[in-house]
Amino acid sequence: EAVVQEFGPAQVGEAFGPTWETCWFKVELSIPPAWAGREVHFVWESDGEGMVWRDAQPVQGLTKEGEKTSYILTRSLKESEPHSLTLYVELACNGLFGAGKGSMIAPPDPDRRVTLSKAELVVFNRDVYELLVDLEILLDMAQLLGEENQRSFQALYTANQMVNVCDVMDPSTFPAARDLAAAIFSQRNGQSQHTIHAMGHCHIDSAWLWPYEETIRKCARSWVTVVHLMEHNPELTFACSQGVGELGLIPVLWQAQQFQWVQSCYPGLYARIQDFVAKGQFIPVGGTWVEMDGNLPSGESMVRQFLQGQRFFQEQFGRICSEFWLPDTFGYSAQLPQLMRGSGIQRFLTQKLSWNLVNSFPHHTFFWEGIDGSQVLTHFPPGDSYGMHGRVEEVLKTVKNNKDKGRVNHSAFLFGFGDGGGGPTQKMLDRMKRMSDTDGLPRVQISTPDQLFSVLEKESSQLCTWVGELFLELHNGTYTTQAQIKKGNRECERILHDVEVLSSLAVAQDTAFQYPASQLQQLWRLLLLNQFHDVLPGSCIQLVVEDALQYYAEIRRAGAQLQEEAVQSLCRDLLQEEAVQSLCRDLLQPQACSTLVLNTLSWERTEVISRPGPDRAETLALVTVPSMGYALVQEPLVPPQPVAVRKQEDGSITMENGVIAVCLDTMGHLTSLQLLDSGRESVPDGCYANQFALFDDVPLYWDAWDVMDYHLETRKPVTTLLKPLEITLAGGLRGSVRFSLQVGKSSTLTQEIILDAMCPYLRFLTQVEWKEAHKFLKVEFPVQVRSTNATYEIQFGHLQRPTHWNTSWDWARFEVWAHKWLDLSEHGFGVALLNDCKYGASAHRNVLSLSL
């Protein structure tokens, strides 16, 4: 489409935009014949992200922030090569990290322009470049190895000799200077030296400070550059301690979803990538559909992440991943080891716990044990980064920082520009070639994840074991940020569960029913995409939120249709029979009607439901439906004791159903909650449960990500009553009350509190019109229970966390995550707080708190 457009002249210094626009440039080049035998580059510098196209194929990414500003036209111009050619540059009007106004994580500036600062045809002097890289390594060794290390002085004096020997105006002096550097680099290490396994890395957030659509182009820009690198670095020879040369490969680590995007949008590039996968240079690592959040997806969602990812890698490349690669997620559920083992994975790599704000995690290589006892070999690159540049400082930090010295002698080193893409550069590789086996520095070998973990497995006998979750002591606000995304995720997980249950039952009953496998896979992949670790946590720009909410709406719409089709098939005979009987009843008993009620959970349920009556008005009915089954309800059950709702003289309201009894004051506070069988009171004397509280939320930097511990010092109970407590349903099958509060300066909260017949719990339907900035709303439930641990639901299980702050490890978990419930229990009695769309929570001493 681009090449057939009409092009006009463009000038260096000209600005293009606005943000997220795409500009195409037609670049006509003519290389002077006098440059024969020279290396010729096309240089392009701008504030945007560019990509060079040649012969209708992408060939090179151009991003100044990623140190990629030139495209090599020829390494030695031959007479037979074309001296005139046409390239196209696709320029995205956004930077590597989006277009934040004023700071990287600020909302994008919609009117930002990118400037073309350089467009040149140049001769590249490879000899000068190599000499400069030699000097850089030597000077870093001199500066960083320290005065107590003689290699520091050897490097310094060698660099000094090189300056003396080299005449910058006389290229014939360069080889002698380079020989001096080579003599230093060729002095080998002893056999005990630490070995660093360097792996090319190109972490690309599937959406973050840019929308999903831009990520597709980021993948192409980054990976076509990596392919180009591989074509010119097919073998990297390293001297090992045995003095044997090895074949070096550049592994690049990907997510299945991004593979699929490239396959769909850039088939030519994808074919080249497949060749390098076959050669073992591009290595599919990760095993999941996207690099998902490690806390908030349900157990079933996490299973589907592995299922969809591993299936894609098996179909496309003939192998599944043996390593789980999740370097940038905000904590890791204690259920992940079991899910990994069930997915054919026994190895795990991340580095995010190096971001801990309070406690330094005690290991870099260890066994991680999940809640069922499953273990995986886990490695954190000791350099605490997945975006290394191959510098001396970084390899020295990797060794010095390693907390498992003596237990293992190998570690990972992930190099390449990341987050916004970019990947490895030639200079990074050239730096590491000089450090492959140089006395005074750790041994650096280009390696693969399998090579690293294989040697770690051999050295694993002395490793320690960490039991339970890998909790990140930072970014606790991501459990709550963007409430609509959290709600959409939970609802869509439930919808897909119900569709699959009902469709499976329909197939079991009628083999003619077509199970909607392809539609479900498409919907699951949409949901899994939204579980990416900057989308579900809410740490993304507005454009991404809008896309995510649109995907949830599509899952809801399509899911409802699939559910209806399954029910129609499953209950066809029943519905047809009921239709005939209904006609008879309409003639004989106009008031009678029946309702089909389905239960997709694995236990029998007796609940009050709302159903349309004969005049279309909603009516209530108490029904019992079997596990994973359905019932046709005509005559509803009569409860053994109806709900009684009574207003007291002081304006408070009591509700009782024979199971529990509650009392609420005019502000909606729960002042009493009794389990009638035991007579046990749940709310401590003088305390209010269902107490809303507002906190200041001003973190140190990561605004959408963080809530800091000091926010707890700013607690203000919500006390402004807009509408006092009033009865909305007077009892029988259901009793309910409603009230409204003002929250902060501009927000309102309306809550309906419901007690159903035979129900052992109280329901709170809460609607908040939220208009506050830098505020945090919670609801608190002090309970008359004493326990040193609270229990939180996680994926396919539960986890206990302390309710005290004895140690720094305890108080660093002042805000934690849970799924559908948290519970505080002592022997014989407990209180649980359930929710249908929230994740942020805490339990300190005897107060259960849910972050809204």
Stockholm file with secondary structure:
# STOCKHOLM 1.0

chainA/1-852         EAVVQEFGPAQVGEAFGPTWETCWFKVELSIPPAWAGREVHFVWESDGEGMVWRDAQPVQGLTKEGEKTSYILTRSLKESEPHSLTLYVELACNGLFGAGKGSMIAPPDPDRRVTLSKAELVVFNRDVYELLVDLEILLDMAQLLGEENQRSFQALYTANQMVNVCDVMDPSTFPAARDLAAAIFSQRNGQSQHTIHAMGHCHIDSAWLWPYEETIRKCARSWVTVVHLMEHNPELTFACSQGVGELGLIPVLWQAQQFQWVQSCYPGLYARIQDFVAKGQFIPVGGTWVEMDGNLPSGESMVRQFLQGQRFFQEQFGRICSEFWLPDTFGYSAQLPQLMRGSGIQRFLTQKLSWNLVNSFPHHTFFWEGIDGSQVLTHFPPGDSYGMHGRVEEVLKTVKNNKDKGRVNHSAFLFGFGDGGGGPTQKMLDRMKRMSDTDGLPRVQISTPDQLFSVLEKESSQLCTWVGELFLELHNGTYTTQAQIKKGNRECERILHDVEVLSSLAVAQDTAFQYPASQLQQLWRLLLLNQFHDVLPGSCIQLVVEDALQYYAEIRRAGAQLQEEAVQSLCRDLLQEEAVQSLCRDLLQPQACSTLVLNTLSWERTEVISRPGPDRAETLALVTVPSMGYALVQEPLVPPQPVAVRKQEDGSITMENGVIAVCLDTMGHLTSLQLLDSGRESVPDGCYANQFALFDDVPLYWDAWDVMDYHLETRKPVTTLLKPLEITLAGGLRGSVRFSLQVGKSSTLTQEIILDAMCPYLRFLTQVEWKEAHKFLKVEFPVQVRSTNATYEIQFGHLQRPTHWNTSWDWARFEVWAHKWLDLSEHGFGVALLNDCKYGASAHRNVLSLSL
#=GR chainA/1-852 SS CCTTSCCCCCCTTCEECSTTCEEEEEEEEECCGGGTTSEEEEEEEESSEEEEEETTEEEEEEEGGGTBCEEEEESSCCTTSCSEEEEEEEEESSBTTBTBSSSTTSCBCTTCCEEEEEEEEEEECHHHHHHHHHHHHHHHHHHHSCTTCHHHHHHHHHHHHHHHHCCTTCGGGHHHHHHHHHHHHTSCCCTTSCEEEEEECCCBCSSSSSCHHHHHHHHHHHHHHHHHHHHHCSCCCEECTTCCEECCCCCCCCCHHHHHHHHHHCHHHHHHHHHHHHHTSSCCCCCSSSCBCSSSSCHHHHHHHHHHHHHHHHHHHSCCCSEEECTTCSCBCTTHHHHHHHTTCCEEECCGGGGCSSCCCSCSEEEEECTTSCEEEEECCTTCCSCBCCCHHHHHHHHHTCTTBTTBCEEEEEESBCBBCCBCCHHHHHHHHHTTTCTTSCEEEECCHHHHHHHHHHTGGGCCEEESCBCCSSCGGGGTSSHHHHHHHHHHHHHHHHHHHHHHHHHHHCTTSCCCHHHHHHHHHHHHHHTBTTTTTSCSCHHHHHHHHHHHHHHHHHHHHHHHHHHHHHTHHHHHHHHHHHHHHHHHCTTCCCEEEEECSSSCEEEEEEEECTTSCEEEEEEEECTTEEEEESSCBCCSSCEEEEECTTSCEEEECSSEEEEECTTCCEEEEEETTTTEECSCTTCCBSEEEEEECCCSSCTTTCCCGGGGGGCEECCEEEEEEEEEEEEETEEEEEEEEEETTTEEEEEEEEEETTCSSCEEEEEEECCCSSEEEEEEEECSCCCSEEEEEETTEEEEEESSCCSHHHHTTSSEECSSEEEEEETTEEEEEECSSCCEEEEETTEEEEEC
#=GC SS_cons         CCTTSCCCCCCTTCEECSTTCEEEEEEEEECCGGGTTSEEEEEEEESSEEEEEETTEEEEEEEGGGTBCEEEEESSCCTTSCSEEEEEEEEESSBTTBTBSSSTTSCBCTTCCEEEEEEEEEEECHHHHHHHHHHHHHHHHHHHSCTTCHHHHHHHHHHHHHHHHCCTTCGGGHHHHHHHHHHHHTSCCCTTSCEEEEEECCCBCSSSSSCHHHHHHHHHHHHHHHHHHHHHCSCCCEECTTCCEECCCCCCCCCHHHHHHHHHHCHHHHHHHHHHHHHTSSCCCCCSSSCBCSSSSCHHHHHHHHHHHHHHHHHHHSCCCSEEECTTCSCBCTTHHHHHHHTTCCEEECCGGGGCSSCCCSCSEEEEECTTSCEEEEECCTTCCSCBCCCHHHHHHHHHTCTTBTTBCEEEEEESBCBBCCBCCHHHHHHHHHTTTCTTSCEEEECCHHHHHHHHHHTGGGCCEEESCBCCSSCGGGGTSSHHHHHHHHHHHHHHHHHHHHHHHHHHHCTTSCCCHHHHHHHHHHHHHHTBTTTTTSCSCHHHHHHHHHHHHHHHHHHHHHHHHHHHHHTHHHHHHHHHHHHHHHHHCTTCCCEEEEECSSSCEEEEEEEECTTSCEEEEEEEECTTEEEEESSCBCCSSCEEEEECTTSCEEEECSSEEEEECTTCCEEEEEETTTTEECSCTTCCBSEEEEEECCCSSCTTTCCCGGGGGGCEECCEEEEEEEEEEEEETEEEEEEEEEETTTEEEEEEEEEETTCSSCEEEEEEECCCSSEEEEEEEECSCCCSEEEEEETTEEEEEESSCCSHHHHTTSSEECSSEEEEEETTEEEEEECSSCCEEEEETTEEEEEC
//
